[in-house]
């Protein structure tokens, strides 16, 4: 199966989080664009629960992205449930990162420091 714009995928988490044993954490996402660079096809992948600045361009044959299997039967339902849990966890981490950024910005404002944009 080949990637194309609009397709649901599983992608390596943009923040590089894993289990500490070298295994990357996979999160659900979507292919949002396609381009050709020096004759090579690339796809822009947006991961659920992450901001647009975390979107990445990957080569067509990249091991960082794989097609998300359609939920079918008992095993498909398990996969879909796992994907939904990953989505919820990714959204929570994104909210925490935004809150931490807001807290750092607020502290800097209160102390009179300037933060880089």
C-alpha positions as CSV (number, residue, x, y, z in Angstrom):
1,X,0.0,0.0,0.0
2,X,1.2,3.5,-0.9
3,X,0.8,6.7,1.1
4,X,-1.3,9.5,-0.2
5,X,-2.7,12.8,1.1
6,X,-5.6,12.3,3.5
7,X,-4.6,8.9,4.6
8,X,-4.6,7.9,8.3
9,X,-1.2,6.6,9.5
10,X,0.8,5.6,12.5
11,X,3.9,7.8,12.9
12,X,6.8,7.9,15.3
13,X,6.1,10.6,18.0
14,X,7.6,13.9,17.0
15,X,8.9,14.5,20.5
16,X,11.1,11.4,20.3
17,X,9.5,9.8,23.3
18,X,9.8,6.0,23.6
19,X,10.0,3.3,26.2
20,X,13.7,4.0,27.0
21,X,14.8,0.7,25.4
22,X,15.2,2.2,21.9
23,X,11.6,1.5,20.8
24,X,9.9,4.6,19.5
25,X,6.3,5.4,20.5
26,X,3.8,5.4,17.7
27,X,0.9,7.9,17.5
28,X,-2.0,8.1,15.1
29,X,-1.8,10.9,12.4
30,X,-2.7,11.8,8.9
31,X,-0.8,12.5,5.7
32,X,-1.7,16.2,4.9
33,X,0.5,17.0,1.9
34,X,2.7,15.5,-0.8
35,X,5.7,17.0,-2.6
36,X,8.6,15.9,-4.9
37,X,12.1,17.0,-3.9
38,X,15.0,16.0,-6.3
39,X,12.8,13.3,-7.8
40,X,11.9,11.7,-4.4
41,X,8.3,11.7,-3.1
42,X,7.8,13.1,0.4
43,X,4.7,13.3,2.5
44,X,3.9,15.8,5.3
45,X,2.6,14.0,8.4
46,X,0.6,15.6,11.1
47,X,0.4,13.6,14.4
48,X,-2.8,13.7,16.4
49,X,-2.4,15.8,19.6
50,X,0.6,17.7,18.4
51,X,0.9,21.3,17.1
52,X,1.4,22.0,13.4
53,X,5.0,23.0,14.0
54,X,5.6,19.3,14.9
55,X,4.4,18.2,11.4
56,X,7.3,16.5,9.5
57,X,8.2,15.7,5.9
58,X,9.1,12.0,5.4
59,X,10.4,10.1,2.4
60,X,7.9,7.7,0.7
61,X,9.8,4.7,2.0
62,X,10.4,6.1,5.5
63,X,10.2,3.7,8.4
64,X,8.9,6.5,10.6
65,X,5.4,6.2,9.1
66,X,3.2,3.2,8.4
67,X,-0.4,2.9,7.2
68,X,-3.0,2.7,10.0
69,X,-4.9,-0.6,9.6
70,X,-8.6,-0.3,9.3
71,X,-10.4,-1.7,12.3
72,X,-11.8,-5.1,11.4
73,X,-12.7,-8.0,13.7
74,X,-11.5,-8.5,17.2
75,X,-7.8,-7.6,16.5
76,X,-8.8,-4.5,14.5
77,X,-11.0,-3.3,17.4
78,X,-8.0,-3.8,19.8
79,X,-5.8,-1.8,17.4
80,X,-8.5,1.0,17.1
81,X,-8.8,1.1,20.9
82,X,-5.1,1.4,21.3
83,X,-5.0,4.2,18.6
84,X,-7.7,6.1,20.5
85,X,-5.8,5.7,23.8
86,X,-2.6,7.0,22.0
87,X,-4.6,9.9,20.6
88,X,-5.9,10.8,24.0
89,X,-2.5,10.5,25.6
90,X,-0.9,12.7,22.8
91,X,-3.6,15.3,23.3
92,X,-2.9,15.4,27.0
93,X,0.8,15.8,26.5
94,X,0.2,18.6,24.0
95,X,-2.0,20.4,26.5
96,X,0.6,20.0,29.2
97,X,3.3,21.4,26.9
98,X,1.1,24.4,26.1
99,X,0.4,24.9,29.8
100,X,4.1,24.7,30.7
101,X,4.9,27.2,28.0
102,X,2.3,29.5,29.3
103,X,3.6,29.1,32.9
104,X,7.2,29.9,31.8
105,X,6.0,32.9,29.8
106,X,3.9,34.2,32.7
107,X,6.8,33.8,35.2
108,X,9.1,35.7,32.8
109,X,6.5,38.5,32.4
110,X,6.1,38.8,36.2
111,X,9.9,38.9,36.7
112,X,10.4,41.4,33.9
113,X,12.3,39.0,31.6
114,X,11.8,38.9,27.9
115,X,11.2,35.6,26.3
116,X,12.3,34.8,22.7
117,X,9.4,34.3,20.3
